[in-house]
Amino acid sequence: MYRRIRDLREDRDLKQKEVAAAISCSQQVYSNYELGQRDIPTDILIRLSKFYGVSVDYILNLTDNPAINR
């Protein structure tokens, strides 16, 4: 999961600070999420999902299909 959020960010040429601002946390906290040094709370997973337009399952590595099923 941690690698996946890093890959999503890098694929879009974003800086950690930009993603952190979009999901309302500090750059340091976001960095800790990417490094796996801090568990990602459910509300942050949902924010990341909406920000990137991918499913939470995709972020959690439960599927390789990024599509959101509604």
N, C-alpha and C positions, 0 to 999 in steps of 0.2 A: 504494500500500500504506500509506503513512504517513497519508494522509487517511482511509483506511478504518478504521485502528485508532483514530483520533481520533473518527470518527463513531460507531463502536461504543461507545466510552466515553461520549460525550456523550448518545447515545440512551438510555443506562441511567442517566443523571444521576450518573455516578461522577466522582470527582476522580482526577487522575493518581496521587496518593499511594496511593489505594485499589487501583488496578490494579497499581501497582508492588509493593505489599506482596503482592498475590495471586500475582504471577509471580516474586517473590523478586529484585527489583532495587530500586535507589534511585529516588526520584521524578525526580531529575535525569537519570539514564540513560533512564528511560521518556520523559521530555520530549524527549530527543534522538532517540529512536525516532520519536515523532510528528512532529517537525520535519524528519526525514530527515537529521539531522546525524550519525547513527550507524546502521550497518547492523544489522538485527535478526538475531541468530543463530538457527539452526534450532531449538534447544531452546526459545528464547523464543517463536518462532512457534508451536510446538506447545503451549506453556503458554497463550498467548493464545487459540488455537483451542479448547482445552478450557475455559478460563475463560468465553469468550463463547458456547460451544456452536455454533461455526461451523467450516466447513472451512478448512484452511490455504490452499487454492485461493482461497477467498473473500477472505481477508486479503490474498493476493498479487494480487488483481484479475484472476485467471484465469477467474473466473466471477462472475456476479451472483447465483447461487443459493447462499445461505448454508448449505444443508443439508449434513450430513456423510454421505458415501456410505460404507457399510460393507458 
